[in-house]
Amino acid sequence: EQEKKDLENIKAEEERKKKDEEALNRKEQARLIEEKREQEEKRKDEEEERKKAEEEEKKKQEEQRIKEEEGERREEVFEKCKFLIGKGYDALNKNNLWKAERIYSKLTIFYSALDEESKAEIFKDINSFYKSLLLKKDHIKAEAREKGRKAEEERRKTEEQERREIEENRKLREAEAKRRKEELEKNWQSAKKTGFN
């Protein structure tokens, strides 16, 4: 009976050891699985970091390329502004206000696309062109007013001349009518005296 108890104790001990080993194995497996998961996460993190670094590098390169393109584009816009100012002055010299105003309108659009440094550099030229445009407009309006005034004056003189001529013609007709009347009366008087022969 003692042996049975010992055997049972031994079996229980073995089962406990077996359970402990199984528990250790499960813990070991869980630890290994956890390590594997951690390594996988670490690898994924490193992969994400690498991808992030690559994306940032690409982004920096793209930004640099865009900056260079914008710099070139702004330089082109700056040159276009200078070109348009020259064309605008040509239009003003030909008294083509419509074209000069369209050019100024384009200039304002291009000017807004410039960076601050370029804006400061070209502002005086654009402002000078605009002032010239306004002066030319005023000059042409003044000329038009002067032409209108002269035309009105000429029209008034012509009307006055025509009125005088009409008045003179009227007076001449009246004088002619009076002369005829007097002549008729004279002829009538002389015919009366002579007895209608």
Accessible surface in RSA format (square Angstrom, percent):
REM  Atomic radii and reference values for relative SASA: ProtOr
REM  Chains: A
REM  Algorithm: Lee & Richards
REM  Probe-radius: 1.40
REM  Slices: 20
REM RES _ NUM      All-atoms   Total-Side   Main-Chain    Non-polar    All polar
REM                ABS   REL    ABS   REL    ABS   REL    ABS   REL    ABS   REL
RES GLU A   1   163.70  94.0 125.22  94.7  38.49  91.6  45.75  88.5 117.96  96.3
RES GLN A   2   120.12  67.2 116.93  85.5   3.19   7.6  54.25 115.5  65.87  50.0
RES GLU A   3   133.63  76.7 132.42 100.2   1.20   2.9  47.55  92.0  86.07  70.3
RES LYS A   4   136.40  66.5 135.62  83.2   0.78   1.9  79.90  71.9  56.49  60.2
RES LYS A   5   121.66  59.4 120.56  74.0   1.10   2.6  65.99  59.4  55.67  59.3
RES ASP A   6    61.33  43.0  60.50  60.2   0.83   2.0  17.90  42.1  43.43  43.3
RES LEU A   7   102.16  56.9 102.10  73.0   0.06   0.1 102.10  71.7   0.06   0.2
RES GLU A   8   109.31  62.8 105.23  79.6   4.07   9.7  37.80  73.1  71.50  58.4
RES ASN A   9    94.15  64.9  89.84  86.8   4.31  10.4  22.38  53.9  71.78  69.4
RES ILE A  10    92.58  52.7  91.10  67.9   1.48   3.6  92.58  66.7   0.00   0.0
RES LYS A  11   126.31  61.6 126.12  77.4   0.19   0.5  69.48  62.5  56.83  60.5
RES ALA A  12    57.81  53.2  48.51  74.9   9.30  21.2  53.93  75.9   3.89  10.3
RES GLU A  13    64.91  37.3  63.63  48.1   1.28   3.0  30.50  59.0  34.41  28.1
RES GLU A  14   104.25  59.9 100.41  76.0   3.84   9.1  36.46  70.5  67.79  55.3
RES GLU A  15    98.77  56.7  97.62  73.9   1.14   2.7  31.47  60.9  67.30  54.9
RES ARG A  16   122.28  51.3 119.79  61.1   2.49   5.9  60.65  82.9  61.63  37.4
RES LYS A  17   116.48  56.8 115.44  70.8   1.05   2.5  61.62  55.5  54.87  58.4
RES LYS A  18   129.86  63.4 127.12  78.0   2.73   6.5  72.83  65.5  57.03  60.7
RES LYS A  19   132.99  64.9 131.32  80.6   1.66   4.0  77.95  70.2  55.03  58.6
RES ASP A  20    70.50  49.4  68.76  68.4   1.75   4.1  20.92  49.2  49.59  49.5
RES GLU A  21   105.21  60.4 104.32  78.9   0.89   2.1  30.23  58.5  74.98  61.2
RES GLU A  22    79.03  45.4  78.06  59.1   0.97   2.3  27.23  52.7  51.80  42.3
RES ALA A  23    31.47  28.9  30.22  46.6   1.25   2.8  31.08  43.8   0.39   1.0
RES LEU A  24   112.25  62.5 110.44  79.0   1.82   4.6 110.71  77.8   1.54   4.2
RES ASN A  25    86.14  59.4  85.23  82.4   0.91   2.2  14.38  34.6  71.76  69.4
RES ARG A  26   145.13  60.9 141.05  71.9   4.09   9.7  67.68  92.5  77.46  46.9
RES LYS A  27   141.10  68.8 134.00  82.2   7.10  16.9  83.14  74.8  57.95  61.7
RES GLU A  28    73.83  42.4  71.32  54.0   2.51   6.0  37.10  71.8  36.73  30.0
RES GLN A  29   106.30  59.4 105.74  77.3   0.56   1.3  25.83  55.0  80.46  61.0
RES ALA A  30    56.92  52.3  49.30  76.1   7.62  17.3  53.40  75.2   3.52   9.3
RES ARG A  31   113.57  47.7 107.30  54.7   6.27  14.9  69.74  95.3  43.83  26.6
RES LEU A  32    88.31  49.2  85.57  61.2   2.74   6.9  85.65  60.1   2.67   7.2
RES ILE A  33   115.18  65.5 114.57  85.4   0.61   1.5 114.82  82.7   0.36   1.0
RES GLU A  34    67.58  38.8  67.10  50.8   0.48   1.1  34.78  67.3  32.80  26.8
RES GLU A  35    69.14  39.7  68.21  51.6   0.93   2.2  27.16  52.5  41.98  34.3
RES LYS A  36   151.31  73.8 147.71  90.6   3.59   8.6  91.64  82.5  59.67  63.6
RES ARG A  37   110.90  46.6 104.84  53.4   6.06  14.4  63.00  86.1  47.90  29.0
RES GLU A  38    91.09  52.3  86.62  65.5   4.47  10.6  28.50  55.1  62.58  51.1
RES GLN A  39   116.75  65.3 111.18  81.3   5.57  13.3  38.65  82.3  78.10  59.2
RES GLU A  40    69.34  39.8  67.07  50.7   2.27   5.4  32.13  62.2  37.21  30.4
RES GLU A  41    79.68  45.7  78.76  59.6   0.91   2.2  30.77  59.5  48.91  39.9
RES LYS A  42   130.79  63.8 127.47  78.2   3.31   7.9  72.94  65.7  57.85  61.6
RES ARG A  43   126.33  53.0 124.08  63.3   2.25   5.3  66.85  91.4  59.48  36.0
RES LYS A  44   110.02  53.7 108.07  66.3   1.96   4.7  55.54  50.0  54.49  58.0
RES ASP A  45    80.42  56.3  79.26  78.9   1.16   2.7  22.80  53.6  57.63  57.5
RES GLU A  46   100.25  57.6  94.73  71.7   5.51  13.1  43.42  84.0  56.82  46.4
RES GLU A  47    56.23  32.3  53.63  40.6   2.59   6.2  21.89  42.3  34.33  28.0
RES GLU A  48   111.31  63.9 107.56  81.4   3.75   8.9  40.11  77.6  71.20  58.1
RES GLU A  49   120.66  69.3 115.87  87.7   4.79  11.4  31.61  61.1  89.05  72.7
RES ARG A  50   113.15  47.5 106.49  54.3   6.66  15.9  68.80  94.0  44.35  26.9
RES LYS A  51   105.82  51.6 104.84  64.3   0.97   2.3  52.30  47.1  53.51  57.0
RES LYS A  52   130.60  63.7 128.58  78.9   2.02   4.8  72.90  65.6  57.70  61.5
RES ALA A  53    60.11  55.3  50.15  77.4   9.96  22.7  55.07  77.5   5.05  13.4
RES GLU A  54    79.51  45.6  75.18  56.9   4.33  10.3  34.69  67.1  44.81  36.6
RES GLU A  55   113.04  64.9 109.07  82.5   3.97   9.5  39.49  76.4  73.55  60.1
RES GLU A  56    90.14  51.8  88.60  67.0   1.54   3.7  30.47  58.9  59.67  48.7
RES GLU A  57    90.60  52.0  90.03  68.1   0.56   1.3  36.06  69.7  54.54  44.5
RES LYS A  58   140.55  68.6 137.38  84.3   3.17   7.5  81.68  73.5  58.87  62.7
RES LYS A  59   133.27  65.0 127.63  78.3   5.63  13.4  75.58  68.0  57.69  61.4
RES LYS A  60   132.82  64.8 127.61  78.3   5.22  12.4  74.64  67.2  58.18  62.0
RES GLN A  61   108.36  60.6 100.67  73.6   7.69  18.3  38.92  82.8  69.43  52.7
RES GLU A  62    71.83  41.2  69.66  52.7   2.17   5.2  35.50  68.7  36.33  29.7
RES GLU A  63    81.51  46.8  79.87  60.4   1.64   3.9  30.32  58.6  51.20  41.8
RES GLN A  64    96.68  54.1  95.81  70.0   0.87   2.1  33.71  71.8  62.97  47.8
RES ARG A  65   105.79  44.4 103.71  52.9   2.08   5.0  61.45  84.0  44.34  26.9
RES ILE A  66    68.79  39.1  68.79  51.2   0.00   0.0  68.79  49.5   0.00   0.0
RES LYS A  67   136.62  66.6 128.02  78.5   8.60  20.5  73.31  66.0  63.31  67.4
RES GLU A  68    95.57  54.9  86.45  65.4   9.12  21.7  36.20  70.0  59.36  48.5
RES GLU A  69    83.49  47.9  80.47  60.9   3.03   7.2  35.90  69.4  47.59  38.9
RES GLU A  70    59.33  34.1  58.82  44.5   0.51   1.2   9.93  19.2  49.40  40.3
RES GLY A  71    38.06  46.9   0.00   N/A  38.06  46.9  31.63  86.8   6.42  14.4
RES GLU A  72   111.73  64.1 105.72  80.0   6.01  14.3  41.07  79.4  70.66  57.7
RES ARG A  73   109.26  45.9 107.89  55.0   1.37   3.3  58.36  79.8  50.90  30.8
RES ARG A  74    72.96  30.6  72.36  36.9   0.60   1.4   8.96  12.2  64.01  38.8
RES GLU A  75    98.72  56.7  95.54  72.3   3.19   7.6  43.96  85.0  54.77  44.7
RES GLU A  76   116.01  66.6 108.59  82.2   7.42  17.7  44.46  86.0  71.55  58.4
RES VAL A  77    13.64   9.0  12.89  11.7   0.75   1.8  13.62  11.8   0.02   0.0
RES PHE A  78    14.52   7.3  14.52   9.0   0.00   0.0  14.52   8.8   0.00   0.0
RES GLU A  79    87.10  50.0  83.64  63.3   3.46   8.2  40.02  77.4  47.08  38.4
RES LYS A  80    85.30  41.6  81.41  49.9   3.89   9.3  41.14  37.0  44.15  47.0
RES CYS A  81     0.00   0.0   0.00   0.0   0.00   0.0   0.00   0.0   0.00   0.0
RES LYS A  82    98.24  47.9  87.73  53.8  10.51  25.0  45.39  40.9  52.85  56.3
RES PHE A  83   114.35  57.2 103.97  64.4  10.38  27.0 112.90  68.4   1.45   4.1
RES LEU A  84    10.37   5.8  10.37   7.4   0.00   0.0  10.37   7.3   0.00   0.0
RES ILE A  85    14.71   8.4  14.71  11.0   0.00   0.0  14.71  10.6   0.00   0.0
RES GLY A  86    34.13  42.1   0.00   N/A  34.13  42.1  32.65  89.6   1.48   3.3
RES LYS A  87    81.72  39.9  79.33  48.7   2.39   5.7  29.86  26.9  51.86  55.2
RES GLY A  88     0.00   0.0   0.00   N/A   0.00   0.0   0.00   0.0   0.00   0.0
RES TYR A  89    70.72  33.0  70.72  40.2   0.00   0.0  63.42  47.7   7.30   9.0
RES ASP A  90    73.76  51.7  72.04  71.7   1.72   4.1  15.96  37.6  57.79  57.6
RES ALA A  91     3.65   3.4   0.18   0.3   3.48   7.9   3.21   4.5   0.44   1.2
RES LEU A  92     7.60   4.2   7.53   5.4   0.07   0.2   7.60   5.3   0.00   0.0
RES ASN A  93   118.22  81.5  89.84  86.8  28.39  68.4  25.31  60.9  92.91  89.8
RES LYS A  94   165.08  80.5 135.67  83.2  29.41  70.0  90.77  81.7  74.32  79.2
RES ASN A  95    83.59  57.6  65.96  63.7  17.64  42.5  13.45  32.4  70.14  67.8
RES ASN A  96    59.08  40.7  53.26  51.5   5.82  14.0  14.31  34.4  44.77  43.3
RES LEU A  97    34.82  19.4  32.05  22.9   2.77   7.0  32.05  22.5   2.77   7.4
RES TRP A  98   165.90  66.6 160.45  77.7   5.45  12.8 137.25  73.2  28.65  46.5
RES LYS A  99    82.05  40.0  82.05  50.3   0.00   0.0  35.85  32.3  46.20  49.2
RES ALA A 100     0.00   0.0   0.00   0.0   0.00   0.0   0.00   0.0   0.00   0.0
RES GLU A 101    62.64  36.0  57.83  43.8   4.81  11.4  21.73  42.0  40.90  33.4
RES ARG A 102   109.56  46.0 105.66  53.9   3.90   9.3  34.46  47.1  75.11  45.5
RES ILE A 103    11.27   6.4  11.22   8.4   0.06   0.1  11.26   8.1   0.01   0.0
RES TYR A 104    53.67  25.1  53.67  30.5   0.00   0.0  26.19  19.7  27.48  33.9
RES SER A 105    58.33  49.3  54.34  72.5   3.99   9.2  27.00  57.5  31.34  43.9
RES LYS A 106    93.66  45.7  93.21  57.2   0.45   1.1  48.29  43.5  45.37  48.3
RES LEU A 107     0.00   0.0   0.00   0.0   0.00   0.0   0.00   0.0   0.00   0.0
RES THR A 108    56.22  40.0  50.00  50.7   6.22  14.8  40.05  53.8  16.17  24.4
RES ILE A 109   117.80  67.0 112.88  84.1   4.92  11.8 116.36  83.8   1.43   3.9
RES PHE A 110    57.60  28.8  57.22  35.4   0.38   1.0  57.60  34.9   0.00   0.0
RES TYR A 111    55.15  25.7  55.15  31.4   0.00   0.0  39.83  29.9  15.32  18.9
RES SER A 112    75.41  63.7  55.24  73.7  20.16  46.5  39.66  84.5  35.74  50.1
RES ALA A 113    38.12  35.1  22.64  34.9  15.48  35.2  33.90  47.7   4.22  11.2
RES LEU A 114     7.49   4.2   0.00   0.0   7.49  18.8   0.00   0.0   7.49  20.1
RES ASP A 115    52.84  37.0  46.86  46.6   5.98  14.1  21.29  50.1  31.56  31.5
RES GLU A 116   132.94  76.3 127.21  96.2   5.73  13.7  69.32 134.1  63.62  51.9
RES GLU A 117   137.43  78.9 126.64  95.8  10.79  25.7  47.76  92.4  89.67  73.2
RES SER A 118    19.56  16.5  19.20  25.6   0.36   0.8   0.36   0.8  19.20  26.9
RES LYS A 119    43.64  21.3  43.64  26.8   0.00   0.0   9.78   8.8  33.86  36.1
RES ALA A 120    75.65  69.6  51.84  80.0  23.81  54.2  60.58  85.3  15.07  39.9
RES GLU A 121   111.32  63.9  85.80  64.9  25.53  60.8  41.67  80.6  69.66  56.9
RES ILE A 122     0.43   0.2   0.17   0.1   0.27   0.6   0.43   0.3   0.00   0.0
RES PHE A 123   100.80  50.4 100.80  62.4   0.00   0.0 100.80  61.1   0.00   0.0
RES LYS A 124   161.76  78.9 155.96  95.7   5.80  13.8 101.53  91.4  60.23  64.2
RES ASP A 125    64.34  45.1  61.51  61.2   2.83   6.7   9.52  22.4  54.82  54.7
RES ILE A 126    13.16   7.5  13.16   9.8   0.00   0.0  13.16   9.5   0.00   0.0
RES ASN A 127    46.72  32.2  44.00  42.5   2.72   6.5   3.58   8.6  43.14  41.7
RES SER A 128    53.87  45.5  48.09  64.2   5.78  13.3  26.44  56.3  27.43  38.4
RES PHE A 129     0.00   0.0   0.00   0.0   0.00   0.0   0.00   0.0   0.00   0.0
RES TYR A 130    76.59  35.8  76.59  43.6   0.00   0.0  40.31  30.3  36.28  44.7
RES LYS A 131   118.35  57.7 117.39  72.0   0.97   2.3  69.57  62.6  48.78  52.0
RES SER A 132    34.86  29.5  30.22  40.3   4.63  10.7  12.97  27.6  21.88  30.7
RES LEU A 133     4.09   2.3   4.09   2.9   0.00   0.0   4.09   2.9   0.00   0.0
RES LEU A 134    68.41  38.1  68.24  48.8   0.17   0.4  68.24  47.9   0.17   0.4
RES LEU A 135   125.00  69.6 121.92  87.2   3.08   7.7 122.21  85.8   2.78   7.5
RES LYS A 136    52.00  25.4  49.85  30.6   2.15   5.1  16.61  15.0  35.39  37.7
RES LYS A 137    54.80  26.7  54.73  33.6   0.07   0.2  16.30  14.7  38.50  41.0
RES ASP A 138    85.17  59.7  82.26  81.9   2.92   6.9  26.68  62.8  58.49  58.3
RES HIS A 139    96.61  52.8  90.72  63.1   5.88  15.0  61.15  63.0  35.46  41.3
RES ILE A 140    44.14  25.1  43.96  32.8   0.18   0.4  43.96  31.7   0.18   0.5
RES LYS A 141   117.39  57.3 114.98  70.5   2.41   5.7  67.84  61.1  49.55  52.8
RES ALA A 142    43.68  40.2  39.19  60.5   4.48  10.2  40.09  56.5   3.58   9.5
RES GLU A 143    75.74  43.5  72.03  54.5   3.71   8.8  29.32  56.7  46.42  37.9
RES ALA A 144    59.05  54.3  47.39  73.1  11.66  26.5  51.53  72.6   7.52  19.9
RES ARG A 145   160.95  67.6 148.86  75.9  12.09  28.8  80.94 110.6  80.01  48.5
RES GLU A 146    65.99  37.9  63.90  48.3   2.09   5.0  34.17  66.1  31.82  26.0
RES LYS A 147   149.94  73.1 144.78  88.8   5.15  12.3  90.26  81.2  59.67  63.6
RES GLY A 148    39.58  48.8   0.00   N/A  39.58  48.8  34.34  94.2   5.24  11.7
RES ARG A 149   123.87  52.0 115.38  58.8   8.50  20.2  74.03 101.2  49.85  30.2
RES LYS A 150   119.61  58.4 115.87  71.1   3.74   8.9  63.94  57.6  55.67  59.3
RES ALA A 151    61.86  56.9  49.87  77.0  11.99  27.3  57.36  80.8   4.50  11.9
RES GLU A 152    59.71  34.3  57.17  43.3   2.54   6.0  30.51  59.0  29.20  23.8
RES GLU A 153    76.68  44.0  74.80  56.6   1.89   4.5  27.25  52.7  49.44  40.4
RES GLU A 154   106.50  61.1 105.73  80.0   0.77   1.8  42.70  82.6  63.79  52.1
RES ARG A 155   108.80  45.7 103.07  52.5   5.73  13.6  65.96  90.1  42.84  26.0
RES ARG A 156   148.38  62.3 144.61  73.7   3.77   9.0  44.09  60.3 104.29  63.2
RES LYS A 157   124.77  60.9 117.71  72.2   7.06  16.8  74.78  67.3  49.99  53.3
RES THR A 158    63.39  45.1  58.75  59.6   4.64  11.1  50.14  67.3  13.25  20.0
RES GLU A 159    84.88  48.7  80.38  60.8   4.51  10.7  35.96  69.6  48.92  39.9
RES GLU A 160    57.17  32.8  54.85  41.5   2.32   5.5  22.83  44.2  34.34  28.0
RES GLN A 161    87.87  49.1  87.73  64.1   0.14   0.3  30.94  65.9  56.93  43.2
RES GLU A 162    89.87  51.6  89.30  67.6   0.57   1.4  28.27  54.7  61.60  50.3
RES ARG A 163   137.04  57.5 134.07  68.3   2.97   7.1  67.96  92.9  69.08  41.9
RES ARG A 164   121.37  51.0 119.70  61.0   1.67   4.0  43.00  58.8  78.37  47.5
RES GLU A 165    81.99  47.1  80.74  61.1   1.25   3.0  25.10  48.6  56.89  46.5
RES ILE A 166   113.76  64.7 113.12  84.3   0.64   1.5 113.67  81.9   0.09   0.2
RES GLU A 167    61.02  35.0  60.75  46.0   0.27   0.6  25.22  48.8  35.79  29.2
RES GLU A 168   102.65  58.9 101.02  76.4   1.62   3.9  32.31  62.5  70.34  57.4
RES ASN A 169    73.52  50.7  73.14  70.7   0.38   0.9   8.58  20.7  64.94  62.8
RES ARG A 170    91.55  38.4  91.55  46.7   0.00   0.0  46.19  63.1  45.37  27.5
RES LYS A 171   119.73  58.4 115.86  71.1   3.86   9.2  63.15  56.8  56.58  60.3
RES LEU A 172   119.81  66.7 116.46  83.3   3.35   8.4 117.04  82.2   2.76   7.4
RES ARG A 173   150.22  63.1 143.43  73.1   6.79  16.2  76.19 104.1  74.04  44.9
RES GLU A 174    93.03  53.4  86.00  65.1   7.03  16.7  43.50  84.1  49.52  40.4
RES ALA A 175    57.51  52.9  47.85  73.8   9.65  22.0  53.39  75.2   4.12  10.9
RES GLU A 176    62.66  36.0  60.09  45.5   2.57   6.1  30.02  58.1  32.64  26.6
RES ALA A 177    57.96  53.3  50.31  77.6   7.65  17.4  54.31  76.5   3.65   9.7
RES LYS A 178   131.41  64.1 126.89  77.9   4.51  10.7  74.18  66.8  57.23  61.0
RES ARG A 179   118.13  49.6 115.47  58.9   2.66   6.3  68.69  93.9  49.44  30.0
RES ARG A 180   144.76  60.8 143.81  73.3   0.96   2.3  40.67  55.6 104.09  63.1
RES LYS A 181   129.76  63.3 127.74  78.4   2.02   4.8  72.32  65.1  57.44  61.2
RES GLU A 182    95.70  54.9  91.88  69.5   3.82   9.1  38.65  74.8  57.05  46.6
RES GLU A 183    84.20  48.3  81.24  61.5   2.96   7.0  26.00  50.3  58.20  47.5
RES LEU A 184   120.77  67.3 118.65  84.9   2.12   5.3 118.86  83.5   1.91   5.1
RES GLU A 185    92.03  52.8  91.00  68.8   1.03   2.4  32.76  63.4  59.28  48.4
RES LYS A 186   150.50  73.4 144.97  88.9   5.53  13.2  92.14  82.9  58.36  62.2
RES ASN A 187    78.29  54.0  75.76  73.2   2.53   6.1  20.65  49.7  57.64  55.7
RES TRP A 188   131.07  52.6 127.83  61.9   3.24   7.6 118.72  63.3  12.34  20.0
RES GLN A 189    89.48  50.0  89.39  65.3   0.09   0.2  31.87  67.8  57.61  43.7
RES SER A 190    57.31  48.4  55.43  74.0   1.88   4.3  39.38  83.9  17.93  25.1
RES ALA A 191    29.45  27.1  25.36  39.1   4.10   9.3  29.45  41.5   0.00   0.0
RES LYS A 192   113.84  55.5  92.75  56.9  21.09  50.2  49.94  45.0  63.90  68.1
RES LYS A 193   175.68  85.7 137.07  84.1  38.61  91.9  88.62  79.8  87.05  92.7
RES THR A 194    88.20  62.7  69.78  70.7  18.43  43.9  68.75  92.3  19.45  29.4
RES GLY A 195    44.70  55.1   0.00   N/A  44.70  55.1  28.15  77.2  16.55  37.1
RES PHE A 196   134.00  67.0 104.16  64.5  29.84  77.6 110.37  66.9  23.63  67.6
RES ASN A 197   170.32 117.5  99.80  96.4  70.52 169.8  52.85 127.2 117.47 113.5
END  Absolute sums over single chains surface
CHAIN  1 A    17288.8      16197.1       1091.7       9167.9       8120.9
END  Absolute sums over all chains
TOTAL         17288.8      16197.1       1091.7       9167.9       8120.9
